[in-house]
Amino acid sequence: MRNEREYVEYVQARMPWLRRLAYRLCGQWPAADDLVQDCLVALYRHWRKASAAESVDAYVRAMLVHSYLAERQRSWTRRVWPVAEVTGPATVPMADAEHRVDLLAALAKLSAGQRAVLVLRYWEDLDVAQTATALGCSTGTVKSQTSYAISALRRLLPAYQPGRSDTP
């Protein structure tokens, strides 16, 4: 009973963070919500082990990333992609919103592994060792995948490269 209460308290406290991380990985809110749901089911089954970990957040982050990468490797026939996303009322546009849209579109074109590396390193602000732990790979792999992903983004976003005369 105590374990279940701790699980519920953890999930309630960390749900916004989990959804944001899942969205950054997936790029779509419905897919992010499905990813979080899958992760929370697995977390419930392994709560005793997760709660005994040195960092529950790091354990859950690794679970979420592994679930994302596994989902991306499944056959396309097993994935369901919604046609449109239901949105709330219009909000005030953010500064540089057009750049954000371009970046999100470019991120969607990267491989799942490269996208995961960039999300963990730059949005989640993890260091190389923490990223390697979350992905279950070596620090060298994180460094090389980061380099490849940044190179790919530069090819996909040529207008935003420093020193270009056509930069908006």
N, C-alpha and C positions, 0 to 999 in steps of 0.2 A: 504494500500500500504506500509506504514512504517513497519507494522508487518511482511509482507512478505519479505521485504528487510532484516530485522533483523534475520528472520528465515534462509534465504539463507546465510547470513554472518556467523551465528553461525554454520550451518552445514558445510560450507566450512572450517572454522577454526578447527572444532572438528572431522572431518571425520577420520583422521588417528587414533586418540584415540578411536573412536567408533569401527572402524574395528578391532583394536588390542584387545579391550575388548571382542568383539563378538567372535573373533578367540579363545581367551583364554577360553571362555565359551564352544564353539562348538567343537574346535579342527580341523575344516576343513574350508578352506577359502570360498568355495562356500556356505556352510551353514552359515558362519559368514556374508557374504554379503547379503544373504536373510534375516537374522535376523536384520541387520542394516536397510535394506530397509523397513521391516515391522515397525520397531521402528520409522523411519523417517516419514512414512505416518501417524502414530499415533501422532507423535510430531507436525506435520503440523496442524492436526485437533485441537490439544490442545495447540497450541503455545502461545496463550494469557495467559493461566493459567501457562504454563511452564516458560514463560519469567517473570512472576510476582513472581515466587518462590524465596526463599532466595538464593538458588544455582541452577542455570539452569543445571549445570553438574550433580549434585546429583539427580535432577529430571529425567534427561535423563538416567542416569545410572540405576535408579530404573526401568524405563520403559523398558530398554534393558534387564535387568535381569528377570523381570516379563515375558517379551515376550519369553525369552529363556526357562524359567521354564514351561510356558504354552505350548510351542512347544513340549517339552519333554514328556508332559502328553498326547498329542494327540495320536490317534491310529497310529500304524506304517504304516497303509495303506495310511495315509494322508501325510506322509513324503516321499520326493524323495531324495535319496542319490546318488550322482554321483559316477561312478566307479573309475575314475581317475581324478586327479587334474592337470590342465595345469600349468606348471611352467615356469619360465623365465630361462635365462642362468645360468649356474652353478656359484656358489659363492665360496669364500674361506671358508672352514669349520671353524665353531666357536670352540673355546676351549671348551672342555667337551661336544661336540655335541652329543656323544653317550649317555651321561647321560641325556641330555635334551630329546632325543628321548624316552628313557625309562620312564622318568617322564611323558611326554605327553601321552604315551600309558597307563600308570597307571592311570592318571587322567581321561582318557576316560572310564575306568572301574568303576569309582565312580558314585554314584547317581547324578542326576542333582543338587540337593540341596547341596550336599557335595562339588561338583566341584565348584559351584557358591560361596560358602563360602570361599574356599581356594583361588580362583581367586581374589575375592574382598579383602580378608585380606592380602594376601601375594604378589600378582602381582599389585593390585591397591593400596596397602598400606593403606587401610581404617582401622580405629579402630573398636572395637566391636560395638559401638553405630552407627557409620556410616553404617556398614555392615547390622546391624539389620534394619535400616531405608531403605536401598536399597532393602532388601529382604522382608520387611513388616512383621518382626517377632520380638520376644523379644531378648534381649541381651543374656539371658540364652540359648535360642535356638542356637544362633550363637556360643556360647562357646561350647555347647555339640556337635553340628554338626562339628565344627572345630576339636574337640578331636576325634570324630569317624572317620573323614576323614583322619586325620594324622595317626591314628591306621591302617586304611585300606591301606594307602600308605606304611606304614612300612611292612605290610604283602605282598604287591605287589612288593616291592623293597627291599627284604631282603639283597641283596649284598651291599647296600649302608648304612647300619646301622653302626653307630660308634661302635668301639670296636670289630668288627667281624674280625676274622683272614683272611677270604676270601674276604675282601673288595678290589676291584681293585685299 
